[in-house]
Amino acid sequence: MYLGTLSFDLLLGDVRSLKEKRSVVRPIVAELHRKYAVSVAEVGDQDLHRRATIGLAVVSGDPGHVTEVMDRCERLVAARPEVELLSVRRRLHGEDDWS
């Protein structure tokens, strides 16, 4: 079993309230979940209007599949015009990591 995790640090565009922030972040989270069947949520910077941290996890028996899904997810987020992708933290965990 292999587990891949991504953490996206995002700068949001012209957002002036937490309500506006939700209207930007929720569609991104929903699209990642729908298109790639990953577990995904906003995991940080909830109290900041223009920043968001989105965490994502994917599990597979094939490390190549995990890497491919993470690559696609990263490209999707990077292509969103309403956010600027400041950084991505990526990890791949294998069975040896849990012994």
Stockholm file with secondary structure:
# STOCKHOLM 1.0

chainA/1-99         MYLGTLSFDLLLGDVRSLKEKRSVVRPIVAELHRKYAVSVAEVGDQDLHRRATIGLAVVSGDPGHVTEVMDRCERLVAARPEVELLSVRRRLHGEDDWS
#=GR chainA/1-99 SS CEEEEEEEEEEESSCCSHHHHHHHHHHHHHHHHHHHCCEEEEEECTTCSSEEEEEEEEEESCHHHHHHHHHHHHHHHHTCTTEEEEEEEEEEECGGGGC
#=GC SS_cons        CEEEEEEEEEEESSCCSHHHHHHHHHHHHHHHHHHHCCEEEEEECTTCSSEEEEEEEEEESCHHHHHHHHHHHHHHHHTCTTEEEEEEEEEEECGGGGC
//
